[in-house]
């Protein structure tokens, strides 16, 4: 009935990282910390696509293109699964 607390925490922390991505000040310097936060979010909710997109954006900032592509591919996979599940209920 209600979402699991761990999923809520992962969503909240992921949104915090997303808001940090919008701020340009010292973003590259803070990227490793933000990646650690996202890793915990992904551990709590491995099926959530948004945190993989955020992870990919951070890897782009850190000039790690292969890791960015991998994160984006994972996000696309989970986003497609979410869309199929949503279509089932329409």
C-alpha positions in Angstrom: 0.0 0.0 0.0 2.7 2.5 1.0 6.2 2.6 -0.6 9.0 1.0 1.3 11.1 3.5 3.4 14.2 2.4 1.6 12.6 3.4 -1.8 11.6 6.7 -0.4 15.1 7.4 0.9 16.6 6.4 -2.5 14.2 8.7 -4.2 14.9 11.6 -1.9 18.6 11.2 -2.0 18.5 10.8 -5.8 16.5 14.0 -6.1 19.1 15.8 -3.9 21.8 14.7 -6.3 19.7 15.8 -9.3 19.3 19.3 -7.7 23.1 19.4 -7.1 23.6 18.6 -10.8 21.8 21.8 -11.6 24.3 23.9 -9.6 27.5 24.6 -11.5 29.7 25.5 -8.6 32.4 23.0 -7.9 30.4 20.2 -9.6 33.4 18.3 -10.9 35.0 18.5 -7.5 31.8 17.2 -5.8 31.1 14.5 -8.4 32.8 11.7 -6.5 30.7 12.4 -3.4 27.6 12.6 -5.5 28.5 9.3 -7.2 28.8 7.6 -3.8 25.3 8.9 -2.9 23.9 7.6 -6.1 25.6 4.2 -5.6 23.7 3.8 -2.3 20.5 4.9 -4.0 21.0 2.3 -6.7 21.6 -0.4 -4.0 18.3 0.6 -2.4 16.4 0.7 -5.6 18.3 -1.0 -8.5 15.3 -0.8 -10.8 15.0 3.0 -10.8 16.1 4.6 -14.1 16.5 8.2 -12.9 19.5 7.5 -10.7 21.3 5.7 -13.6 20.7 8.8 -15.8 22.1 11.0 -13.0 25.1 8.6 -12.7 25.7 8.8 -16.4 25.7 12.6 -16.3 28.3 12.6 -13.5 30.5 10.2 -15.4 30.3 12.6 -18.4 31.5 15.4 -16.1 34.4 13.2 -15.0 35.3 12.4 -18.6 34.5 8.7 -18.2 32.5 8.1 -21.4 32.3 4.3 -21.2 30.9 4.4 -17.7 28.5 7.1 -18.7 27.3 5.0 -21.7 26.9 2.0 -19.5 24.8 4.0 -17.0 22.6 5.4 -19.7 22.1 1.9 -21.2 21.0 0.6 -17.8 18.7 3.6 -17.4 17.1 2.9 -20.8 16.6 -0.7 -19.9 14.8 0.0 -16.7 12.9 2.9 -18.2 11.6 0.6 -21.0 10.6 -2.0 -18.4 8.7 0.7 -16.4 6.9 1.9 -19.6 5.9 -1.7 -20.4 4.5 -2.2 -16.9 2.7 1.1 -17.1 1.2 0.2 -20.4 -0.2 -3.0 -18.9 -2.3 -1.0 -16.4 -3.6 1.5 -18.9 
